[in-house]
């Protein structure tokens, strides 16, 4: 595994480097946001560990820029902030996971392994299909979403939730299922926060249009109105 560590604290970055290399990982350290950005433009990594409070460019901004050209490489944010708003901002920037300092190195290793495994699994699965549901079109290869021919910009998390609902084929998906399958059991998140992301999706996917696709069954979960669904190469 080839991993980039973007962290301005030399003690923390060195500790992470030593822990990862003890697990036979190849690591590289960037000490500020701009150096991290330049490194990501010229090299490929299996995972990026990204501190939020970086000199020159914040971890939030760096993650947003990175996601414009790379939607697949897992990104783990490291931060001293533990408020829900901070976590939502991190996930909106495109992060896959969020770890609050101080943390156990073993937990970081487990999250890295889980995210890379999930990323490799997604690479092996067919992703060149076009999914159509009424006026909604999802291109899995390009990870783009259109409704009524208008492009809808989704964050990686919003896109994952949408696909999970799509492939449920109209069946209910509980908050617990979304939490477990998309965030993983170790994430410092609870089911109430799922409502935040469903609202994000609705504001982008349903609110500007006449027909709502995302439905709620109170006390049970969510489902998608998949009438007229089709999948093509």
C-alpha positions in Angstrom: 0.0 0.0 0.0 1.3 3.4 -1.0 0.0 6.1 1.4 0.4 9.9 1.5 0.5 11.6 4.9 -0.3 15.3 4.8 0.3 16.5 8.3 2.2 19.6 9.6 3.0 18.2 13.1 6.3 16.3 12.6 5.8 14.1 15.6 2.4 12.9 14.5 3.4 12.4 10.9 6.5 10.4 11.9 4.5 8.2 14.3 2.0 7.5 11.5 4.9 6.8 9.0 6.6 4.3 11.4 3.3 2.5 12.2 2.4 2.2 8.5 5.9 1.1 7.4 5.8 -1.5 10.2 2.9 -3.0 8.2 4.9 -3.0 5.0 3.3 0.2 3.6 5.2 2.7 1.5 4.7 6.2 2.8 5.4 9.8 1.8 5.0 12.9 4.0 3.8 16.4 2.9 4.1 19.1 5.7 1.6 21.6 4.3 -1.4 21.9 2.1 0.3 23.1 -1.1 3.0 20.5 -0.9 0.3 17.9 -0.5 -1.7 19.3 -3.5 1.4 19.2 -5.7 2.3 15.6 -4.6 -1.2 14.4 -5.4 -1.0 16.0 -8.9 2.1 14.0 -9.8 1.8 10.7 -7.9 -0.8 8.0 -7.3 -1.6 6.6 -3.8 -3.8 3.9 -2.4 -4.9 6.2 0.5 -4.5 9.8 1.7 -4.3 10.7 5.4 -5.1 14.4 5.5 -4.9 16.8 8.5 -7.5 19.6 8.4 -5.5 22.5 9.9 -2.6 22.7 7.5 -0.4 25.7 6.6 -1.0 27.3 3.2 -4.1 25.3 2.3 -6.6 23.6 4.6 -7.4 19.9 4.5 -11.0 20.7 3.5 -9.9 22.8 0.5 -7.2 20.2 -0.5 -9.7 17.4 -0.4 -12.2 19.3 -2.5 -9.6 20.0 -5.1 -8.4 16.4 -5.1 -12.0 15.1 -5.6 -12.3 17.2 -8.8 -9.9 14.8 -10.6 -10.0 11.7 -8.3 -13.2 10.4 -6.8 -11.9 6.9 -5.9 -8.8 7.1 -3.7 -9.8 6.9 -0.1 -9.2 10.0 2.1 -9.1 10.0 5.9 -9.3 13.3 7.7 -7.4 13.9 10.9 -8.6 16.7 13.2 -8.9 17.9 16.7 -12.5 19.0 16.0 -15.3 16.6 17.1 -18.5 18.5 16.3 -21.1 17.2 13.9 -20.8 20.3 11.7 -17.1 19.7 11.3 -17.7 16.1 10.3 -20.4 17.1 7.8 -18.0 19.6 6.3 -15.3 17.0 6.0 -17.6 14.5 4.3 -19.0 17.2 2.0 -15.4 18.0 0.9 -15.2 14.4 -0.3 -13.5 12.6 2.7 -14.3 8.9 3.2 -13.6 8.8 6.9 -12.9 11.1 9.8 -10.6 10.4 12.8 -10.5 12.7 15.8 -7.2 13.3 17.6 -5.9 11.8 19.8 -6.5 8.4 18.2 -5.1 4.9 18.5 -2.7 4.0 15.7 -4.3 0.5 15.5 -7.7 2.1 14.7 -6.1 4.2 11.9 -4.6 1.1 10.4 -7.9 -0.7 10.5 -9.7 2.1 8.8 -7.0 2.4 6.1 -7.2 -1.3 5.4 -11.0 -1.3 5.3 -11.2 1.7 2.9 -8.5 0.4 0.6 -10.3 -3.0 0.5 -13.6 -1.3 -0.4 -11.9 0.8 -3.0 -10.3 -2.2 -4.7 -13.6 -4.1 -4.6 -15.3 -1.2 -6.4 -12.6 -1.2 -9.1 -13.4 -4.9 -9.8 -17.1 -4.4 -10.1 -18.7 -3.4 -13.4 -19.0 0.4 -13.5 -19.7 1.2 -17.1 -23.5 1.0 -16.9 -25.9 3.8 -17.4 -28.8 3.7 -15.0 -32.1 5.5 -15.9 -35.0 6.0 -13.5 -37.6 8.3 -15.1 -35.7 11.5 -15.9 -32.7 10.5 -13.6 -29.6 9.3 -15.4 -26.6 7.9 -13.5 -23.3 7.2 -15.3 -21.4 4.8 -13.1 -18.2 5.0 -15.1 -17.9 8.8 -14.9 -19.8 9.0 -11.6 -22.1 11.7 -12.9 -25.8 12.3 -12.2 -28.3 14.1 -14.4 -32.0 14.8 -13.9 -34.0 16.3 -16.7 -30.7 16.7 -18.6 -29.4 19.0 -15.8 -26.2 17.9 -14.1 -26.4 17.4 -10.4 -23.2 17.7 -8.4 -23.1 15.2 -5.6 -20.4 14.6 -3.0 -18.9 11.1 -2.9 -21.1 10.3 0.2 -24.3 11.6 -1.5 -23.5 9.5 -4.6 -22.9 6.4 -2.5 -26.2 6.8 -0.7 -28.0 7.4 -4.0 -26.5 4.2 -5.5 -27.4 2.2 -2.4 -31.1 3.3 -2.8 -31.0 2.6 -6.5 -29.8 -0.9 -6.1 -32.3 -1.6 -3.4 -34.8 -1.6 -6.3 -37.6 0.2 -4.4 -37.1 -1.8 -1.2 -36.6 0.0 2.1 -33.0 0.8 3.3 -32.7 1.5 7.0 -30.5 4.1 8.5 -28.5 1.4 10.2 -27.9 -0.2 6.8 -26.7 3.0 5.3 -24.5 3.7 8.4 -22.9 0.2 8.2 -22.5 -0.1 4.5 -21.3 3.4 3.6 -19.6 4.7 6.7 -18.5 1.4 8.3 -19.2 0.3 11.8 -16.2 2.1 13.3 -17.3 5.6 12.2 -18.1 8.2 14.9 -21.5 8.8 13.5 -25.1 8.0 14.5 -28.3 7.3 12.6 -29.7 10.8 13.2 -26.8 12.2 11.0 -28.1 10.0 8.1 -31.1 12.4 7.9 -28.7 15.3 7.2 -27.4 13.5 4.1 -30.8 12.5 3.0 -31.8 16.1 3.2 -28.7 17.1 1.2 -29.7 14.6 -1.5 -33.3 15.7 -1.5 -32.3 19.4 -1.9 -30.3 18.5 -5.0 -32.2 15.6 -6.5 -35.9 16.3 -5.7 -36.5 19.9 -4.6 -35.8 21.6 -8.0 -38.1 19.1 -9.8 -41.8 18.3 -9.8 -41.6 14.6 -8.8 -39.8 13.4 -5.7 -37.8 10.2 -6.1 -36.6 9.7 -2.5 -39.3 8.4 -0.2 -39.4 8.0 3.6 -41.3 5.3 5.6 -41.2 6.8 9.1 -39.6 4.5 11.6 -38.3 2.1 8.9 -36.0 3.9 6.4 -35.8 5.2 2.9 -36.6 3.9 -0.6 -36.4 5.2 -4.1 -39.3 5.4 -6.6 -37.7 3.1 -9.2 -40.6 2.9 -11.6 -39.3 2.7 -15.2 -35.8 1.8 -14.1 -33.4 0.5 -16.8 -29.7 -0.3 -17.0 -27.7 -0.4 -20.2 -24.1 -0.7 -21.2 
